[in-house]
Amino acid sequence: GKLPEHDYLSDYEPLGWLHTAPSETQSLPPGDVATHAKMLERWDAWDGERCIVLSCAFTPGSVSLSSYKLTPQGYNWGIKQSGDVSAVTANPEGYGPMLYEKASLLLSDKFSGFFLVPEGSWNYNFAAVKWSQHMQYSLRLENPRSFYDATHRSQHFLAFADSHGGGGGGAAKRGPAAGEGLDGSAELEADMEDAFA
């Protein structure tokens, strides 16, 4: 993978990455330790003292934020994890709280910013098999679409159409032609008007 590129980013430095989660944890998961270490190793612009993992957990009725940075031991442990970091088990050998430390997190209205979002759909929660760390994408200045926006879940609509008589590839069932009743008969009922005649 590569870092996002855009003219608006030329005067900025990376601060880390954001990981959304369905529930709050009191520690940095092993997969996040490995992911963060590999990012620090891969990208020279990332400084291990300043770049953090920001965990954003959507708990019932609230959002919980936690921030972590790796210790030197955590960095060394993380880069030694081979293969797909999502396959790191829940409690791998050598993993523990000595690999990371909490980082300061300050929320303020004194800073304003902007969003750069990927072209097309960016939410791979509904289509995880399509995501790859080697994906190429471009960015545009825009407010992000909502998490459940239709562009992120086209497969839901195709599955719905298919389950309601659509058939092959999500194509919808043909409705009545002009002059046909709802059952396909050639006659319209007396109280029906043919709006297309």
N, C-alpha and C positions, 0 to 999 in steps of 0.2 A: 504494500500500500504506500501511498504518498500523502503528504500533507495537502490540505485544500489550498488552492491558489486563486487569488483574485486581487485586482488592483487595490481594493480597499484594505487589504491585509498587509500591504508593504511596510507600513510604519508600526505594526503591532507585533508583539511577541506572544507566543502561545502560553497559556496558563495551565493547560491540562485538558482533561476530557470529562464528559458527563456520562454517567451510567444510570439509567432509570431502572427501577426495581419495583416489584409489586408489594414488597414489605421491607421494613427497616431491619437492618442487622447491626450488631454492635461491633463488628469487625470488618476488615477488608477481605472479601472472599479470595481464595487462592487463585482463581482464574483472573481476577482483577490485578492481583500482584504480578502475575506473569505477563498479562497484557501491557500493564504500565511499564514494566521493565523492558519489554521488547520495543515499546514506543520510544523510550529514552535511549535505547541502544541504536535504533534505526535512524532517528532524526536528530541531527546535531543542534538544531534550533531549540530543542527541548532541554531545559536545565532541571536536573533532579532535585535541586533545592527549591525551585519555584513552581514547577509543574506538578499538579495534583490530580487525584481522582476525586471527582465530586459525585457522590452517590445521592440520587434523588429518588426517595421512596414515596409512593403514593399510598399512604395509610388512610384508613377510613376517616373522612372528614378533614384531612390535613395533608400536607406535604412535608416530609422530613428531609433535611439536608445534612450530609456528613461529608467531611473532606479529609483526605489522607495523603501522605507522601511516603515514599519508600525510604527505609534506612539503607545504608550501604549493603548490609547483609541481605535485605529484601531484594535489592537490585540484582545481586549476584545469584540469589536463589531463583529469581524470576527468569533470568536469561538462560539458566540451565534447564528450564522446563522445555522439553522438546515437543515438536508437533503442534497440533491444534490446541490453543490455550483454552478453548471451550471444553476440551476433554479432560482438563485438570480435575481430579477428584475432589470431593468435599474436604478431605483431611489427608493430603498427601504427605509423604515423608519430608521432614524438615520444615514444614509450614507451622507458623505460630505468630503470636503478637509481636515478636521481636523483629519482624520483617517490615513493619510499617509503623507510623505514628500519626496521630490526629494532627491535622493542619488547621490553622486559624481560618475562620470563615466569618466575614463581615458583610452584612447586607446593608446597603445604603442607597438612598435616593439621590446622592450627590453625583453619581456617575450615570451617564446615559450612553446608550449604544445602539446597535442595529443588529439585524439578523441577516446572515447569508445562508440561504437554504439550497440544497441540491436541486438541480433541474428534475422535474418529475416527482415520483414518490420517494420519500426518504424513510418511511416507516416500514421496516422489515419485520415487525412483530407479527404481521399477518402473512408474511411470505418469506420466512427465514431461510428456506432452501435456496432462494434467489440471491441472498447476500453472500458476498465474498470480500475478504480483506484486500483483494487486488482489484476491486472495482474502480473504474475510471468515472469521474463525474465532474460536472462544472457547477458553479455556484451562481446564484442571482440574489440581488438585494430584494427581500420580500419578508413579510411576516409569515411565520410557519403556518401551514394548514393544521387544523385540529387533528388530534391523535386518531379519531375515528372518521376522518374525511373519506369520502367515497374513492378518491384517487389512490388511497393506501390499501383499499380492500376490494379491488375489482373482482377477485375470485369469489367473494361472498355473493355478489350480484349474479355472476355466471352460475354459481351453484343453485341460487334461488330460482333463476329462470329454468335451469335444467330440471329441478325438482317439481316445477309447476308446468310440466308438459313441453318444455323447450326443446329437449333433444340435443343432438350433436353439437358440441362446442358452445353451448349456451345460446343457440339461436332460439328465439321465441316462437311459440306456436302461432301459425297464421290466423289472424282474426277474420271476420266475415268480409267478403268483398262487397263492393257497392251493389246495393240491391238485394243482398242476401240477409236473411235473418241471423240471429246469433247461433242457431243450430246448423247454419250452412244452407238452409232451404232457400229457394228462389223467391219466396214471398215475404214481404214485411208485414208485421202485424198492423192492424188498423191504426193503433195509437202511436206507431213509430214513424218518425219522419226521416227520410233519407237526406241528411245534411249535405251530401256530396253530389246530389243529382242536379 
